[in-house]
Amino acid sequence: SYAPGTRFRLLVGADMLHDFPNWREWRRILGMATLMVAARPGYELERPDALEDVLDEDGEPVEILVLDAEPDDAASSAIRVAVAKGEDVGEALSHSVRGYIETHGLYRA
């Protein structure tokens, strides 16, 4: 439903950046989206070696945008675990996101 050539952006934490080359179809994701990386305490904001040789359609290294923001230790994996356990995630998620998760039964065992 998006115009041809639309570029998306995928926001990940620095901890996920280093694991990104292990994601399913990660090269395909890079073909559709620009990675945006948020600082995380204890993680470097360096391009993983596996991404060094990955080129975009113009033959240039894939773009990775680093957000200029203070590191945040809120981890999506910790939020998913808390939701799976039925714990209150408080202010970590907006009301609409919590509602979507509940409506669709996401992250439940």
N, C-alpha and C positions, 0 to 999 in steps of 0.2 A: 504493500500500500504506500510505499515511499518512492519518490522519484528516483529513476536510475542515477547512479553516481552519488547518492546520499551517503555521507560519511557519518558514522556514529562514533560516540566516545564511550569507552568502558572505564569506569573508575574502580581502581583496585588499590589496596594498601601495599606498602613496600614489601610486606611479608608475602603477599600473593604474587607480586611481580617475580620474585625468584622461583616460585613454583609454577608460574604461568606456562613454561614450555612442557609441563607434564599434563596440562589440561587436554581434554579431548578436543580435537580439531582446532588447536590453538593457532595454527597457521591460517586457517580459514577465518577465524575471528579477527586476526590482524588484517586480513583482506577487506573486512567490513567495518572495522572500528579502529580508532586511534586510542591507545592506552593512555590513561591519565593516572598518575600515581600519587598517592597521598603518603606523606611521611608517617612512619610508625616508630614508636620507641624501640630501640635496639636493632633496627634494620637499616641497612645502607640503601641509598637511592641510586645505585649503580645498575646499569644495563647488564642483565645476566649474559654470560658467555653464549648461551644457546641462541640469544637474539642478535648477536653481533653480525652474523652473516645473513640475516633475513632482510630481504629487499622488498620494497613496495613495487607497484606496477610500473613506476618510472625508473626502477633500478637504483633507487636511493634507500639507505637504511630506514627501516620502519620508524615512524615517529613515536616517541614516548614523551608525553608531557608531564612534567613534575609540577604539582600544585605548590604554590607558595602559601603554605598554611602551617600552623603549629601542629606538631605530631599529636595524634589522638590515639588512645589505647583501646578504644572500643573496637572489638573484633567481631566481624560478621559470624565467624565460626562459633564464638562464645554465645552470641545471640541465638543462633540456630539451636545450639545445645540446650540453652535455657528454655526456649520455646518447646522443644521436644520433651523436656521434663515437666512442662506445664508451669514453669516459673514465671513470675511477673518480670517483664523486661522494662517496665517503667517508661522512662523518657527516651530510651534507646531507639524506639521506632515511633513514627507518627501514628496517629489514630487510624488513618486510612490504610497504612501498610499493615498494622496489626489486624485490622478488619479483613483485609485480603488474605492474609495468612490463615486466619481462623475460618473464613468462608471456604477456602480451598483445602483446608486440612494439611497445610504444608508443614514439613519437619516433624510430624508426629510419627512415632514408632508404629 
